[in-house]
Amino acid sequence: MRKIFVYFIVLISVWSCNDTDPEVYTGQKLEYQLYKASEYDYTGEVTIRELTDGNLELSLQLVGAKTNSATSYPAHLHYGDYTDPEAPMALMLSPVNGSTLQSKTVLGPLMDGTMLSFEDIQTFDGHVKVHLASEGPDYKVILVTGNVGSNEDDNIAFDASKITSCSPDF
């Protein structure tokens, strides 16, 4: 009986030491903050992970009030800083699901045809915005935003008064 107990402990120890990342990821990961950008009480995080096939997966996780699964919030990756009123859209991201407050997008070619590698995304001059709606007056309401890549600087305080809306013309 004692041997069974020892084997059981060894089995549990080996099982608990397994890597938590599925084999689809290389282990390279970047994380950026998303800041509250309106009267709606949301914050969040952008996580960019390299996939074993060389592509990138961009995940959004918002923190705030969850809604029903029929609600979704459009999200975009833009070139430039979140304060730049002329910042063009680089890529439409998968919408954030209202009930989970999550979104995952495998990045393909950007709108200009560029494919980003993990090294490229580290120096990418961009930001992410999540909108309240995909059209109408609520499109101009930005729930969260944050700089990514070379724009991200923890030493510079986020200033919600400098947020600019993005054009609905894709």
HELIX and SHEET records of a PDB file:
HELIX    1   1 ARG A    2  SER A   16  1                                  15    
HELIX    2   2 PHE A  118  GLN A  122  1                                   5    
HELIX    3   3 PRO A  137  LYS A  140  5                                   4    
HELIX    4   4 ALA A  160  LYS A  162  5                                   3    
SHEET    1   A 8 MET A  89  ASN A  97  0                                        
SHEET    2   A 8 SER A  72  TYR A  79 -1                                        
SHEET    3   A 8 ASP A 125  HIS A 131 -1                                        
SHEET    4   A 8 ILE A 142  GLY A 149 -1                                        
SHEET    5   A 8 TYR A  25  LYS A  36 -1                                        
SHEET    6   A 8 THR A  43  LEU A  51 -1                                        
SHEET    7   A 8 LEU A  56  VAL A  63 -1                                        
SHEET    8   A 8 GLN A 102  LEU A 107 -1                                        
END                                                                             
